[in-house]
Amino acid sequence: MNIQSINNYNVSMQSKMPDSSGFKKFVQKLKQKALDCAPPKTFNDEGKISKWENIYSNLSQPAKNRIIMGASALLTQPAIDYYNHRVDKETRTVSRNRTIAKIVAGTFVGAIVRGLCHKGVLKMTDINSSWKYAKALIPENYLEKMKNNSGLLKNYQSAISTLSAIGIMATSTNMLLDAPITIFLTNKMNDSSKIKQEKKEAENA
């Protein structure tokens, strides 16, 4: 047996590494097939894309986001309190009224505070403005990135607005505004519920 045949024998006895290029090509073809099956309007309809961008822009605004949250809570939480049959009807009514008052007060105050904070943040993160404090809230190392990425800037503005609003509400407006408004509305609704109940009892008597 010569040296060449020995070398060929040694090579043939070694285990071969699996070729991953074939699998990669298969995955790429599979992805392309999936894209080809999708309707073209999913990617090319600029009107729908613009519509979804507007919806996202509105939802990302702190004040509008708070109103949506408040409306959702108003549709569910009072009903849960009122139909809790583990307590008597009077307790359920008072609990429902307090929940409604709390949601309305929190949404009203929260939307105003968040809206004002958002306006202030927009003025202090305006890249195109020449005002002295137009870039006061933008870190210097992120300034260039935000100039080239409007989405990053919007997300940053929304985050700063929300955080500042939460700080203001936690330290002041919750006690100064939310609590008094909640108590006032709860008492008003309790009085109205009491009058309705008395009138109903008088009619049934």
N, C-alpha and C positions, 0 to 999 in steps of 0.2 A: 504494500500500500504506500503510494507516494505521499508527499507533503500536501499536495493540492487536494487529494481525496480526503485526507485527514481533516483539513480545514473545512471542507464542505460538510463532512460528517458532524463536526463540532457545531457548525452554524445551524444545521438542521435539527440538532438536539436541543438548542436553546429555545425557551418559551418566547413567543412573540407577544408584544404589547398590543392590546386591542386598539384598532383604528377608530378614533372618535370623530373623524371628519365625516364619515358616512352618516352617523347619527345626527350631527349638526346640520347637515344638508337636509336630512329628513324633517327635522324640526322647523327649519326655515321654510321648506315647501309647505308644511302643514299650516304655518302661520299665514303664508301667502294665500293658501286656499281659503282660509277663514276670512281674510280681508276681501277676497274676490267674491265671496258669497254675500257679504254685507251690501245693503243697498247703497248706491253712490251718494244719495242725498244726505246720508248720515254724516258724510265728511265734506260735502260740497255746498250744502244749503246755508249760505251766509246769513240769511234772514233768521233761521232758527238758532244759529250760533249766537247772533247778536241778541236775540230774545233771551236766551239762557244767561248770557253775560249780564244783561240788565237785571234779571231776577237775582243773580248772585250778588250784583252790586248793591241792590236794595236790601237783601237779607244780611249782608255784611255790615250795614250801617247800624251802630249800636242802638239808636233810638227806635228804629223800625223793628229791629230784632227783639227789643224788649216789649213792644206792643204786640207782636206776634205771640211771644211767650205768654203774655198776660191774657190775650184772647183765648189761647188754648187752655190755660188754667181755668178761665171763667166758664168754659164749656164743660169741664169735667169735675173739678174739685167740689163746687157747691152741691152738685147732684150726689156725689159720694157721701157728703156729710148729711144731706137731707134724707137719704134713703138708708141710713144706718139704723136698723130697727133694734139694735141692742140698747138704745136709750129711748126715753119717751119723746113724744112729738114736740113738746115745748123746747126741750134741749136740742133736738134736731133743728128746729127753726132758728134758734139763737146761734147755733154752730154754723148753719148755712149763711146767715146774715153776716156773721163775723168774717167768714171766709171770703164772701163777696167783697166786703169792705176792705179787707186786707189786700186782695188782688187788685182792686180798683185803685187804691191809694198807692200801692207799690208800683203799679204800671204807670200811673200818672206822674208821680215824682221821678221814677226811674227813667222814663222816656225823656223828661225835660232835662234832667242832670246829664244823661248820656248824650243828648243832642247838643247841649252847650259845650260839653267836654270835647265832642267830636269836632265842632266848629273851631274851638280853640286849638286843637291839635292840628287841624288842616292848615290853619294860618301859620303855625310854628313848624310845619314840615313841608312848606311850599318851596319846592326846588327852583321854580322859575321866578320867584318873587325877589325883589331887591330890598325888601323890608329888613330892618336890622335884626329882628328875631325870627326871620322866616325859616331858618334852618337850626333853630336852637335845640330842637328835640331829636335831631338826626345825628347819630354818632359819626365822627369824621371818617372813620375807616369804612363806613357803609354808604357814604354819600355817593360815590361813583357807581356802586352797585344799584342803588335805588334810582339813579338817573337813567340807567339803562334797563330797568325792570319795573314797569308801572305796577305789576301785580304784587311784587314784593313791597313796594311803597304803600299800597292800599292795605295790605295785610298788617303792616307795621302800624299804620295810622289807626286801624280798627282795634288792634291789640292795646295800644297806648291809651286810646279813648276809653275803652272798657275798663282797663285797670285803674285809670284815674277816677272814673265815675264810681267804681266800686269802693275806692278809698274814701271818696267824699261822702258817699251814702253810709258807709260803715262808721264814720267818725262824726257825722253831723245830721244829715237829713233823715236818717232812720228814726231818730229820737225827736228831732225838731219838727218834722213834717209828716212822715209816715204814721207814726203812732197817734198823734192828735186827729189826723184825718180819718184813720181807721176807727177810732173811738166815736167820732162824730157820726160817721156813716152807719156804724153798727147800731148806735142808739136810735137814729132816725128810722132805720129798717125794722128794728125791734118794736118801736112804737107803732109803725104802720102794720106790722104783722099782728100785734095785739089788738088793734082796732078792727082789723079784718076778722080775727077770730071771735071777738065779742059780737060783731055784727052777724056772723054766721050762726053763733049760738042763739042769738035773739030770734033769728029767722026760723030756726029749728024748734024753738020752744013752743 
